[in-house]
Amino acid sequence: MNSQRKIFDIHGHNGSWPDRINCDELLFDVIKKEKISKVLISNLSGLETQNHIEGGTPLINESDANRQTIELCKKNEGVLYAAAVCQVGHSTPDALEQVLKEYKFTALKFHPFLIGIDANDKIYDPYLEIAEAHNLPCVFHSAPGTSDPMKIYMLAKRHPKVPVVLYHINLMGNCEFTIEMIAKAVAKKEANLYCDTAWCPMDVTVNALRSSIKNRVMFGSDLPIDGEEHFRYYRGIMQTVDELMPDVADDYFYNTAARLFLGEK
């Protein structure tokens, strides 16, 4: 792996998952060890439910979760960027508007599985209207069920000006179908879809970067969910892209994310 390569990991976390991981203790160790340039983070404590139950109550409320993220990002400007947790069904769009007045967030984060509400439900529409008004991309956990990519696509079609990122492409689901879905949506200008490759196998990542959506595929790792050796899953994939796919490597690791989230040219 090129030691000079800039990496923007668009899928990271602060907060904690009780009895499993404390992201605040590990985040900076992994960033330093793996030489990560920038990380988009959302508060895991504001997403997770007790025992990871679908539709359960988040461990902490939306306001507290986002203010914790604000404080951490303020102390680490230029490295950490904040995605505001949106506890759809537990909080309100007005509450989100209030926290957006306090800090310049970089994105809005949604996890339909943990919230237990289908991603195409109309309850999400006011949040995407807020995203459009504040020029914020929306990042979604993507997997079969409540977070199904097709449901996210249906929501994104109602808000075609809002960039919508499918984390994982389709975790434990049909990623090739999802890549094609994104390609068709973009070609028809029906929705402004992107994806990251967190926990995607080598072949899925490579195929996505060889497809027509290669300039909409970004590096994300779910940092630091897997602990001190979080990047052991990704090292082979990263090296393959770095060494064998030079035409897309810069965009995949950094440029696309910097353009989308930070407005860099």
Short mmCIF file of the C-alpha atoms (twelve columns), coordinates in Angstrom:
data_MODEL
# 
_entry.id   MODEL 
# 
loop_
_atom_site.group_PDB 
_atom_site.id 
_atom_site.type_symbol 
_atom_site.label_atom_id 
_atom_site.label_alt_id 
_atom_site.label_comp_id 
_atom_site.label_asym_id 
_atom_site.label_seq_id 
_atom_site.Cartn_x 
_atom_site.Cartn_y 
_atom_site.Cartn_z 
_atom_site.pdbx_PDB_model_num 
ATOM 1   C CA . MET A 1   0.000   0.000  0.000   1 
ATOM 2   C CA . ASN A 2   1.340   3.420  -1.007  1 
ATOM 3   C CA . SER A 3   2.378   5.070  2.260   1 
ATOM 4   C CA . GLN A 4   1.655   8.505  0.772   1 
ATOM 5   C CA . ARG A 5   -1.918  7.675  -0.202  1 
ATOM 6   C CA . LYS A 6   -4.611  9.787  1.451   1 
ATOM 7   C CA . ILE A 7   -7.518  7.803  2.883   1 
ATOM 8   C CA . PHE A 8   -10.918 9.206  3.769   1 
ATOM 9   C CA . ASP A 9   -12.862 6.554  5.680   1 
ATOM 10  C CA . ILE A 10  -16.506 7.597  5.338   1 
ATOM 11  C CA . HIS A 11  -17.813 5.035  7.822   1 
ATOM 12  C CA . GLY A 12  -16.573 5.458  11.375  1 
ATOM 13  C CA . HIS A 13  -17.952 5.721  14.888  1 
ATOM 14  C CA . ASN A 14  -17.517 7.313  18.254  1 
ATOM 15  C CA . GLY A 15  -19.557 6.142  21.249  1 
ATOM 16  C CA . SER A 16  -19.876 2.521  22.317  1 
ATOM 17  C CA . TRP A 17  -21.618 -0.811 21.918  1 
ATOM 18  C CA . PRO A 18  -21.942 -2.164 25.497  1 
ATOM 19  C CA . ASP A 19  -20.110 -5.413 26.244  1 
ATOM 20  C CA . ARG A 20  -18.558 -5.356 22.782  1 
ATOM 21  C CA . ILE A 21  -16.663 -2.207 21.798  1 
ATOM 22  C CA . ASN A 22  -15.818 1.262  23.088  1 
ATOM 23  C CA . CYS A 23  -15.114 3.260  19.958  1 
ATOM 24  C CA . ASP A 24  -13.801 6.296  21.830  1 
ATOM 25  C CA . GLU A 25  -10.955 4.200  23.269  1 
ATOM 26  C CA . LEU A 26  -9.938  2.662  19.951  1 
ATOM 27  C CA . LEU A 27  -10.748 5.223  17.267  1 
ATOM 28  C CA . PHE A 28  -7.539  7.214  17.399  1 
ATOM 29  C CA . ASP A 29  -5.301  4.185  17.892  1 
ATOM 30  C CA . VAL A 30  -6.603  2.680  14.656  1 
ATOM 31  C CA . ILE A 31  -6.492  6.000  12.788  1 
ATOM 32  C CA . LYS A 32  -2.834  6.453  13.747  1 
ATOM 33  C CA . LYS A 33  -1.850  2.854  13.087  1 
ATOM 34  C CA . GLU A 34  -3.443  2.743  9.642   1 
ATOM 35  C CA . LYS A 35  -2.533  6.346  8.691   1 
ATOM 36  C CA . ILE A 36  -6.102  7.388  7.963   1 
ATOM 37  C CA . SER A 37  -6.365  11.018 6.837   1 
ATOM 38  C CA . LYS A 38  -10.019 11.745 7.572   1 
ATOM 39  C CA . VAL A 39  -12.997 9.889  9.065   1 
ATOM 40  C CA . LEU A 40  -16.722 10.606 8.919   1 
ATOM 41  C CA . ILE A 41  -18.110 9.497  12.283  1 
ATOM 42  C CA . SER A 42  -21.533 8.971  13.824  1 
ATOM 43  C CA . ASN A 43  -22.270 8.070  17.433  1 
ATOM 44  C CA . LEU A 44  -22.745 4.327  17.830  1 
ATOM 45  C CA . SER A 45  -24.443 4.884  21.192  1 
ATOM 46  C CA . GLY A 46  -27.119 6.879  19.407  1 
ATOM 47  C CA . LEU A 47  -27.668 4.097  16.870  1 
ATOM 48  C CA . GLU A 48  -27.354 0.859  18.838  1 
ATOM 49  C CA . THR A 49  -30.183 -0.677 20.854  1 
ATOM 50  C CA . GLN A 50  -29.873 -2.992 23.832  1 
ATOM 51  C CA . ASN A 51  -28.784 -6.407 22.520  1 
ATOM 52  C CA . HIS A 52  -28.829 -5.052 18.939  1 
ATOM 53  C CA . ILE A 53  -32.617 -5.538 18.768  1 
ATOM 54  C CA . GLU A 54  -34.412 -4.279 15.662  1 
ATOM 55  C CA . GLY A 55  -36.794 -1.474 16.577  1 
ATOM 56  C CA . GLY A 56  -35.462 -1.155 20.103  1 
ATOM 57  C CA . THR A 57  -34.777 2.040  22.019  1 
ATOM 58  C CA . PRO A 58  -31.414 3.705  21.267  1 
ATOM 59  C CA . LEU A 59  -28.885 3.547  24.097  1 
ATOM 60  C CA . ILE A 60  -28.787 7.339  24.403  1 
ATOM 61  C CA . ASN A 61  -31.020 10.035 22.960  1 
ATOM 62  C CA . GLU A 62  -30.360 11.773 19.670  1 
ATOM 63  C CA . SER A 63  -29.429 15.123 21.161  1 
ATOM 64  C CA . ASP A 64  -26.844 13.697 23.567  1 
ATOM 65  C CA . ALA A 65  -25.420 11.441 20.867  1 
ATOM 66  C CA . ASN A 66  -24.883 14.279 18.440  1 
ATOM 67  C CA . ARG A 67  -23.451 16.637 21.029  1 
ATOM 68  C CA . GLN A 68  -20.889 14.007 22.014  1 
ATOM 69  C CA . THR A 69  -19.886 13.770 18.362  1 
ATOM 70  C CA . ILE A 70  -19.684 17.555 18.080  1 
ATOM 71  C CA . GLU A 71  -17.277 17.784 21.008  1 
ATOM 72  C CA . LEU A 72  -15.009 15.066 19.640  1 
ATOM 73  C CA . CYS A 73  -14.930 16.614 16.164  1 
ATOM 74  C CA . LYS A 74  -14.206 20.086 17.552  1 
ATOM 75  C CA . LYS A 75  -11.118 18.674 19.270  1 
ATOM 76  C CA . ASN A 76  -9.976  16.939 16.083  1 
ATOM 77  C CA . GLU A 77  -10.806 19.335 13.263  1 
ATOM 78  C CA . GLY A 78  -9.464  18.305 9.900   1 
ATOM 79  C CA . VAL A 79  -9.467  14.626 10.864  1 
ATOM 80  C CA . LEU A 80  -12.958 13.872 12.204  1 
ATOM 81  C CA . TYR A 81  -16.162 14.962 10.487  1 
ATOM 82  C CA . ALA A 82  -19.595 14.568 12.046  1 
ATOM 83  C CA . ALA A 83  -22.611 12.715 10.683  1 
ATOM 84  C CA . ALA A 84  -25.657 13.577 12.795  1 
ATOM 85  C CA . VAL A 85  -27.520 10.521 14.071  1 
ATOM 86  C CA . CYS A 86  -31.212 10.669 13.116  1 
ATOM 87  C CA . GLN A 87  -33.385 8.673  15.508  1 
ATOM 88  C CA . VAL A 88  -36.422 8.547  13.264  1 
ATOM 89  C CA . GLY A 89  -39.524 7.677  15.280  1 
ATOM 90  C CA . HIS A 90  -37.816 8.447  18.598  1 
ATOM 91  C CA . SER A 91  -36.973 12.094 18.014  1 
ATOM 92  C CA . THR A 92  -38.310 14.784 15.648  1 
ATOM 93  C CA . PRO A 93  -37.121 16.734 12.607  1 
ATOM 94  C CA . ASP A 94  -37.390 19.911 14.698  1 
ATOM 95  C CA . ALA A 95  -34.920 18.491 17.209  1 
ATOM 96  C CA . LEU A 96  -32.516 17.729 14.387  1 
ATOM 97  C CA . GLU A 97  -32.863 21.264 13.057  1 
ATOM 98  C CA . GLN A 98  -31.904 22.570 16.477  1 
ATOM 99  C CA . VAL A 99  -28.661 20.605 16.684  1 
ATOM 100 C CA . LEU A 100 -27.776 21.594 13.107  1 
ATOM 101 C CA . LYS A 101 -27.770 25.208 14.299  1 
ATOM 102 C CA . GLU A 102 -25.046 24.376 16.809  1 
ATOM 103 C CA . TYR A 103 -22.448 22.831 14.518  1 
ATOM 104 C CA . LYS A 104 -21.632 22.369 10.844  1 
ATOM 105 C CA . PHE A 105 -22.347 18.679 10.354  1 
ATOM 106 C CA . THR A 106 -21.055 16.887 7.284   1 
ATOM 107 C CA . ALA A 107 -23.893 14.360 6.780   1 
ATOM 108 C CA . LEU A 108 -27.006 12.791 8.299   1 
ATOM 109 C CA . LYS A 109 -26.887 9.151  9.433   1 
ATOM 110 C CA . PHE A 110 -29.796 6.674  9.328   1 
ATOM 111 C CA . HIS A 111 -30.023 3.050  10.480  1 
ATOM 112 C CA . PRO A 112 -33.479 1.727  9.511   1 
ATOM 113 C CA . PHE A 113 -32.786 -1.740 10.939  1 
ATOM 114 C CA . LEU A 114 -32.102 -0.513 14.461  1 
ATOM 115 C CA . ILE A 115 -34.901 2.049  14.273  1 
ATOM 116 C CA . GLY A 116 -37.229 -0.673 12.974  1 
ATOM 117 C CA . ILE A 117 -38.866 1.490  10.307  1 
ATOM 118 C CA . ASP A 118 -38.669 0.684  6.584   1 
ATOM 119 C CA . ALA A 119 -36.349 3.042  4.736   1 
ATOM 120 C CA . ASN A 120 -39.043 4.030  2.247   1 
ATOM 121 C CA . ASP A 121 -41.525 5.078  4.953   1 
ATOM 122 C CA . LYS A 122 -42.766 8.652  4.605   1 
ATOM 123 C CA . ILE A 123 -41.531 9.409  8.123   1 
ATOM 124 C CA . TYR A 124 -38.052 9.878  6.601   1 
ATOM 125 C CA . ASP A 125 -39.171 12.558 4.123   1 
ATOM 126 C CA . PRO A 126 -38.881 15.561 6.491   1 
ATOM 127 C CA . TYR A 127 -35.327 14.492 7.310   1 
ATOM 128 C CA . LEU A 128 -34.307 14.400 3.659   1 
ATOM 129 C CA . GLU A 129 -35.961 17.776 3.179   1 
ATOM 130 C CA . ILE A 130 -33.720 19.054 5.966   1 
ATOM 131 C CA . ALA A 131 -30.734 17.426 4.273   1 
ATOM 132 C CA . GLU A 132 -31.526 19.234 1.035   1 
ATOM 133 C CA . ALA A 133 -31.990 22.560 2.805   1 
ATOM 134 C CA . HIS A 134 -28.613 22.208 4.557   1 
ATOM 135 C CA . ASN A 135 -26.826 20.651 1.551   1 
ATOM 136 C CA . LEU A 136 -26.019 17.480 3.500   1 
ATOM 137 C CA . PRO A 137 -25.567 13.972 2.068   1 
ATOM 138 C CA . CYS A 138 -27.465 11.183 3.841   1 
ATOM 139 C CA . VAL A 139 -25.755 7.899  4.742   1 
ATOM 140 C CA . PHE A 140 -27.861 4.775  5.290   1 
ATOM 141 C CA . HIS A 141 -27.143 1.347  6.704   1 
ATOM 142 C CA . SER A 142 -28.008 -0.895 3.758   1 
ATOM 143 C CA . ALA A 143 -29.022 -4.550 4.136   1 
ATOM 144 C CA . PRO A 144 -32.003 -6.827 3.418   1 
ATOM 145 C CA . GLY A 145 -35.120 -5.994 5.448   1 
ATOM 146 C CA . THR A 146 -35.997 -2.553 6.773   1 
ATOM 147 C CA . SER A 147 -32.743 -1.170 5.318   1 
ATOM 148 C CA . ASP A 148 -33.153 -2.840 1.921   1 
ATOM 149 C CA . PRO A 149 -31.369 -0.944 -0.866  1 
ATOM 150 C CA . MET A 150 -34.529 -0.853 -2.971  1 
ATOM 151 C CA . LYS A 151 -36.375 0.852  -0.109  1 
ATOM 152 C CA . ILE A 152 -33.578 3.394  0.236   1 
ATOM 153 C CA . TYR A 153 -33.753 3.934  -3.523  1 
ATOM 154 C CA . MET A 154 -37.509 4.530  -3.319  1 
ATOM 155 C CA . LEU A 155 -36.922 7.196  -0.675  1 
ATOM 156 C CA . ALA A 156 -34.044 8.762  -2.608  1 
ATOM 157 C CA . LYS A 157 -36.237 9.013  -5.720  1 
ATOM 158 C CA . ARG A 158 -38.543 11.339 -3.786  1 
ATOM 159 C CA . HIS A 159 -35.550 13.575 -3.041  1 
ATOM 160 C CA . PRO A 160 -33.380 13.422 -6.184  1 
ATOM 161 C CA . LYS A 161 -31.215 16.415 -5.214  1 
ATOM 162 C CA . VAL A 162 -30.012 14.740 -2.014  1 
ATOM 163 C CA . PRO A 163 -26.913 12.525 -2.269  1 
ATOM 164 C CA . VAL A 164 -27.757 9.211  -0.585  1 
ATOM 165 C CA . VAL A 165 -24.967 6.795  0.329   1 
ATOM 166 C CA . LEU A 166 -25.652 3.079  0.791   1 
ATOM 167 C CA . TYR A 167 -23.262 1.827  3.454   1 
ATOM 168 C CA . HIS A 168 -22.038 -1.748 2.788   1 
ATOM 169 C CA . ILE A 169 -23.693 -1.629 -0.688  1 
ATOM 170 C CA . ASN A 170 -26.035 -4.352 0.654   1 
ATOM 171 C CA . LEU A 171 -24.732 -6.082 3.800   1 
ATOM 172 C CA . MET A 172 -25.302 -9.851 3.597   1 
ATOM 173 C CA . GLY A 173 -27.478 -9.238 0.533   1 
ATOM 174 C CA . ASN A 174 -27.172 -9.240 -3.263  1 
ATOM 175 C CA . CYS A 175 -24.507 -6.619 -3.882  1 
ATOM 176 C CA . GLU A 176 -24.337 -7.156 -7.636  1 
ATOM 177 C CA . PHE A 177 -28.056 -6.390 -7.932  1 
ATOM 178 C CA . THR A 178 -27.545 -3.272 -5.818  1 
ATOM 179 C CA . ILE A 179 -24.625 -2.056 -7.946  1 
ATOM 180 C CA . GLU A 180 -26.819 -2.406 -11.026 1 
ATOM 181 C CA . MET A 181 -29.701 -0.677 -9.234  1 
ATOM 182 C CA . ILE A 182 -27.462 2.287  -8.402  1 
ATOM 183 C CA . ALA A 183 -26.179 2.410  -11.985 1 
ATOM 184 C CA . LYS A 184 -29.697 2.496  -13.449 1 
ATOM 185 C CA . ALA A 185 -30.898 5.102  -10.948 1 
ATOM 186 C CA . VAL A 186 -27.972 7.387  -11.744 1 
ATOM 187 C CA . ALA A 187 -28.226 6.866  -15.511 1 
ATOM 188 C CA . LYS A 188 -31.923 7.762  -15.450 1 
ATOM 189 C CA . LYS A 189 -31.238 10.662 -13.049 1 
ATOM 190 C CA . GLU A 190 -33.894 9.255  -10.725 1 
ATOM 191 C CA . ALA A 191 -31.787 9.354  -7.565  1 
ATOM 192 C CA . ASN A 192 -28.359 10.603 -6.524  1 
ATOM 193 C CA . LEU A 193 -26.979 7.346  -5.119  1 
ATOM 194 C CA . TYR A 194 -23.494 6.477  -3.884  1 
ATOM 195 C CA . CYS A 195 -22.111 3.563  -1.832  1 
ATOM 196 C CA . ASP A 196 -19.272 2.505  0.405   1 
ATOM 197 C CA . THR A 197 -17.699 -0.955 0.624   1 
ATOM 198 C CA . ALA A 198 -17.619 -1.570 4.389   1 
ATOM 199 C CA . TRP A 199 -17.450 -5.348 4.989   1 
ATOM 200 C CA . CYS A 200 -17.757 -6.043 1.257   1 
ATOM 201 C CA . PRO A 201 -15.684 -9.008 0.035   1 
ATOM 202 C CA . MET A 202 -12.805 -8.478 -2.381  1 
ATOM 203 C CA . ASP A 203 -14.793 -9.499 -5.474  1 
ATOM 204 C CA . VAL A 204 -17.675 -7.144 -4.679  1 
ATOM 205 C CA . THR A 205 -15.331 -4.191 -4.134  1 
ATOM 206 C CA . VAL A 206 -13.410 -4.893 -7.333  1 
ATOM 207 C CA . ASN A 207 -16.586 -5.382 -9.377  1 
ATOM 208 C CA . ALA A 208 -18.053 -2.132 -8.061  1 
ATOM 209 C CA . LEU A 209 -14.865 -0.283 -9.018  1 
ATOM 210 C CA . ARG A 210 -14.977 -1.792 -12.510 1 
ATOM 211 C CA . SER A 211 -18.614 -0.864 -13.029 1 
ATOM 212 C CA . SER A 212 -20.193 2.283  -14.432 1 
ATOM 213 C CA . ILE A 213 -20.609 3.630  -10.870 1 
ATOM 214 C CA . LYS A 214 -16.879 3.484  -10.087 1 
ATOM 215 C CA . ASN A 215 -16.836 7.243  -9.419  1 
ATOM 216 C CA . ARG A 216 -19.606 6.763  -6.818  1 
ATOM 217 C CA . VAL A 217 -17.905 4.039  -4.800  1 
ATOM 218 C CA . MET A 218 -16.053 5.135  -1.659  1 
ATOM 219 C CA . PHE A 219 -13.894 3.529  0.973   1 
ATOM 220 C CA . GLY A 220 -15.581 2.916  4.319   1 
ATOM 221 C CA . SER A 221 -14.676 0.414  7.021   1 
ATOM 222 C CA . ASP A 222 -17.099 0.730  9.990   1 
ATOM 223 C CA . LEU A 223 -14.108 1.924  12.018  1 
ATOM 224 C CA . PRO A 224 -13.302 0.721  14.735  1 
ATOM 225 C CA . ILE A 225 -16.034 -1.919 15.241  1 
ATOM 226 C CA . ASP A 226 -13.627 -4.852 14.937  1 
ATOM 227 C CA . GLY A 227 -11.213 -3.628 17.580  1 
ATOM 228 C CA . GLU A 228 -7.479  -2.956 17.482  1 
ATOM 229 C CA . GLU A 229 -6.980  -5.073 14.376  1 
ATOM 230 C CA . HIS A 230 -9.995  -3.579 12.626  1 
ATOM 231 C CA . PHE A 231 -8.186  -3.236 9.285   1 
ATOM 232 C CA . ARG A 232 -7.042  -6.855 9.013   1 
ATOM 233 C CA . TYR A 233 -10.193 -7.494 6.921   1 
ATOM 234 C CA . TYR A 234 -9.367  -4.649 4.554   1 
ATOM 235 C CA . ARG A 235 -5.612  -4.750 4.033   1 
ATOM 236 C CA . GLY A 236 -5.665  -7.211 1.135   1 
ATOM 237 C CA . ILE A 237 -8.530  -5.385 -0.543  1 
ATOM 238 C CA . MET A 238 -6.848  -2.014 -0.098  1 
ATOM 239 C CA . GLN A 239 -3.559  -3.302 -1.475  1 
ATOM 240 C CA . THR A 240 -5.282  -4.813 -4.512  1 
ATOM 241 C CA . VAL A 241 -7.040  -1.555 -5.363  1 
ATOM 242 C CA . ASP A 242 -3.908  0.494  -4.656  1 
ATOM 243 C CA . GLU A 243 -1.585  -1.627 -6.820  1 
ATOM 244 C CA . LEU A 244 -3.822  -3.078 -9.533  1 
ATOM 245 C CA . MET A 245 -6.476  -0.412 -10.075 1 
ATOM 246 C CA . PRO A 246 -4.556  2.888  -10.280 1 
ATOM 247 C CA . ASP A 247 -7.212  4.473  -12.495 1 
ATOM 248 C CA . VAL A 248 -9.781  4.408  -9.666  1 
ATOM 249 C CA . ALA A 249 -7.676  4.223  -6.494  1 
ATOM 250 C CA . ASP A 250 -7.406  7.972  -5.832  1 
ATOM 251 C CA . ASP A 251 -11.142 8.494  -6.181  1 
ATOM 252 C CA . TYR A 252 -12.028 5.396  -4.170  1 
ATOM 253 C CA . PHE A 253 -9.777  6.135  -1.217  1 
ATOM 254 C CA . TYR A 254 -10.172 9.897  -1.011  1 
ATOM 255 C CA . ASN A 255 -11.271 12.140 -3.871  1 
ATOM 256 C CA . THR A 256 -14.911 11.110 -4.272  1 
ATOM 257 C CA . ALA A 257 -15.559 11.438 -0.545  1 
ATOM 258 C CA . ALA A 258 -13.739 14.780 -0.344  1 
ATOM 259 C CA . ARG A 259 -15.854 16.132 -3.192  1 
ATOM 260 C CA . LEU A 260 -19.124 14.793 -1.834  1 
ATOM 261 C CA . PHE A 261 -18.756 15.571 1.859   1 
ATOM 262 C CA . LEU A 262 -16.312 18.475 1.937   1 
ATOM 263 C CA . GLY A 263 -16.928 20.179 -1.388  1 
ATOM 264 C CA . GLU A 264 -13.303 19.800 -2.467  1 
ATOM 265 C CA . LYS A 265 -12.642 20.147 -6.175  1 
# 
